[in-house]
């Protein structure tokens, strides 16, 4: 009887493991280049070390850009937007360093998430944003920078105004759209 129970436990444990693997694979995104994946990637690399509100704010900026005529109208196009592409030594087209809207995309480092807990939280935030279950806590911000970086030219422009600071990120919107 104990032998049967042991086999039952092994079979159940194996089935649970397989189910978890399938669910985890689903969390990586259905399409590597889909909007959900791109948004989660941007949250992960831009705000992985931020609190939940910081992750939401970065996602808000990404989606505000999608809705703004000044930027591309697809999430991945916004996330991967760069001024210049160059050819690597392998012949692959890569973004030129320092020419991207989001620094992580053209920093020369791997764009594959390494920290699974932060990655899963980034996916969770992306899902909340895409399901429109979270309000825009940036008040329409299209830009942000870290507080340890001297104010970029656009941040001190007459056309932008600070909306909020969340942890180390300072967010800005265009004045013409401010209430």
C-alpha positions as CSV (number, residue, x, y, z in Angstrom):
1,X,0.0,0.0,0.0
2,X,2.8,2.4,0.8
3,X,4.5,1.5,-2.4
4,X,1.4,2.5,-4.4
5,X,1.2,5.8,-2.5
6,X,4.8,6.5,-3.3
7,X,4.2,6.0,-7.1
8,X,1.1,8.1,-6.8
9,X,3.1,10.9,-5.3
10,X,5.8,10.7,-7.9
11,X,3.2,10.7,-10.8
12,X,1.3,13.7,-9.2
13,X,4.6,15.5,-8.6
14,X,5.6,15.0,-12.2
15,X,2.3,16.2,-13.5
16,X,2.5,19.3,-11.3
17,X,6.0,20.0,-12.5
18,X,4.9,19.7,-16.2
19,X,2.0,22.0,-15.6
20,X,4.3,24.6,-14.0
21,X,6.7,24.4,-16.8
22,X,3.9,25.0,-19.3
23,X,2.6,27.9,-17.3
24,X,6.1,29.4,-17.0
25,X,6.6,29.0,-20.8
26,X,3.4,30.9,-21.3
27,X,4.6,33.7,-19.1
28,X,7.6,34.3,-21.4
29,X,5.2,35.7,-24.0
30,X,3.4,34.1,-26.9
31,X,5.4,35.9,-29.5
32,X,8.9,37.1,-28.7
33,X,8.3,40.2,-30.8
34,X,4.7,40.8,-29.5
35,X,3.7,43.9,-27.7
36,X,3.4,42.1,-24.4
37,X,7.0,40.9,-24.6
38,X,8.3,44.3,-25.7
39,X,6.5,46.1,-23.0
40,X,7.7,43.6,-20.3
41,X,11.2,43.9,-21.7
42,X,11.1,47.7,-21.4
43,X,9.7,47.5,-17.8
44,X,12.4,44.9,-16.9
45,X,15.4,46.8,-18.2
46,X,14.2,50.4,-17.4
47,X,12.6,49.8,-14.0
48,X,13.6,46.4,-12.8
49,X,15.1,47.9,-9.7
50,X,12.1,50.2,-9.1
51,X,9.1,49.6,-6.9
52,X,5.8,48.5,-8.4
53,X,4.8,52.1,-9.0
54,X,8.0,52.7,-10.9
55,X,7.4,49.8,-13.2
56,X,3.9,51.0,-13.8
57,X,5.1,54.5,-14.6
58,X,7.6,53.3,-17.2
59,X,4.9,51.2,-18.8
60,X,2.6,54.3,-18.8
61,X,5.3,56.3,-20.7
62,X,5.7,53.5,-23.2
63,X,1.9,53.4,-23.8
64,X,1.6,57.2,-23.8
65,X,4.2,57.2,-26.7
66,X,2.2,54.6,-28.6
67,X,-0.8,56.9,-28.4
68,X,1.2,60.0,-29.4
69,X,1.6,61.0,-33.0
70,X,5.2,61.9,-32.4
71,X,6.1,58.3,-31.8
72,X,5.5,55.0,-33.6
73,X,2.0,53.5,-32.9
74,X,3.1,49.9,-32.0
75,X,4.6,49.0,-28.6
76,X,7.7,47.2,-30.1
77,X,8.3,50.1,-32.5
78,X,8.3,52.5,-29.5
79,X,10.5,50.3,-27.4
80,X,13.1,49.6,-30.2
81,X,13.0,53.1,-31.7
82,X,16.5,54.2,-32.6
83,X,18.0,57.1,-34.7
84,X,20.6,55.0,-36.3
85,X,21.4,51.3,-37.1
86,X,24.8,50.0,-37.9
87,X,26.2,46.7,-39.1
88,X,28.1,44.5,-36.6
89,X,31.1,42.5,-37.4
90,X,28.8,39.5,-38.0
91,X,26.8,41.4,-40.5
92,X,23.8,41.8,-38.2
93,X,22.0,45.1,-38.0
94,X,22.2,46.5,-34.5
95,X,21.2,49.8,-32.9
96,X,24.0,52.4,-32.7
97,X,25.1,53.1,-29.1
98,X,23.5,56.1,-27.5
99,X,21.0,56.5,-30.3
100,X,18.0,54.7,-28.8
101,X,14.9,56.1,-27.0
102,X,15.5,53.6,-24.2
103,X,19.2,53.2,-23.2
104,X,19.1,49.4,-22.5
105,X,18.3,48.6,-26.2
106,X,21.5,50.1,-27.5
107,X,23.9,49.6,-24.6
108,X,25.7,46.6,-26.3
109,X,24.6,44.2,-23.5
110,X,22.3,41.2,-23.9
111,X,18.6,42.0,-24.1
112,X,17.5,38.7,-22.5
113,X,16.1,39.0,-19.0
114,X,18.3,37.2,-16.4
115,X,16.4,37.7,-13.1
116,X,13.3,35.5,-13.3
117,X,11.5,37.1,-10.4
118,X,11.9,40.6,-11.8
119,X,11.0,39.3,-15.3
120,X,7.8,37.7,-14.1
121,X,6.8,40.9,-12.2
122,X,7.5,42.9,-15.4
123,X,5.2,40.6,-17.3
124,X,2.5,41.0,-14.6
125,X,2.8,44.8,-14.9
126,X,2.7,44.6,-18.7
127,X,-0.5,42.5,-18.5
128,X,-2.1,45.0,-16.1
129,X,-1.3,47.9,-18.4
130,X,-2.4,46.1,-21.6
131,X,-5.7,45.1,-19.9
132,X,-6.2,48.7,-19.0
133,X,-6.5,47.8,-15.3
134,X,-4.1,50.6,-14.1
135,X,-4.4,54.4,-14.4
136,X,-1.7,56.6,-15.8
137,X,0.2,57.7,-12.7
138,X,2.5,59.9,-14.8
139,X,-0.1,62.4,-15.9
140,X,0.5,61.8,-19.6
141,X,4.3,61.7,-19.4
142,X,6.2,61.0,-22.6
143,X,9.7,61.3,-21.2
144,X,11.7,60.4,-18.0
145,X,15.2,60.2,-16.8
146,X,17.0,59.1,-13.7
147,X,17.6,61.7,-11.0
148,X,21.3,61.0,-11.0
149,X,21.6,62.2,-14.6
150,X,21.9,65.9,-15.1
151,X,18.8,67.3,-16.7
152,X,18.7,66.5,-20.4
153,X,18.1,69.4,-22.8
154,X,14.5,68.3,-23.4
155,X,13.8,68.3,-19.6
156,X,14.6,72.0,-19.2
157,X,12.8,72.9,-22.4
158,X,9.8,75.3,-22.4
159,X,7.8,72.6,-24.0
160,X,8.0,70.0,-21.1
161,X,7.0,70.0,-17.5
162,X,7.8,67.7,-14.7
163,X,4.8,65.6,-13.7
164,X,6.0,63.3,-10.9
165,X,9.1,61.6,-9.5
166,X,8.9,58.0,-8.6
167,X,11.9,56.6,-6.8
168,X,14.9,57.6,-9.0
169,X,12.9,58.4,-12.2
170,X,11.6,61.9,-13.0
171,X,8.7,62.0,-15.5
172,X,7.8,64.8,-17.9
173,X,4.9,65.6,-20.2
174,X,4.5,68.2,-22.9
175,X,3.1,71.4,-21.5
176,X,0.4,71.8,-24.2
177,X,-1.2,68.6,-22.9
178,X,-1.1,69.5,-19.2
179,X,-4.2,70.5,-17.4
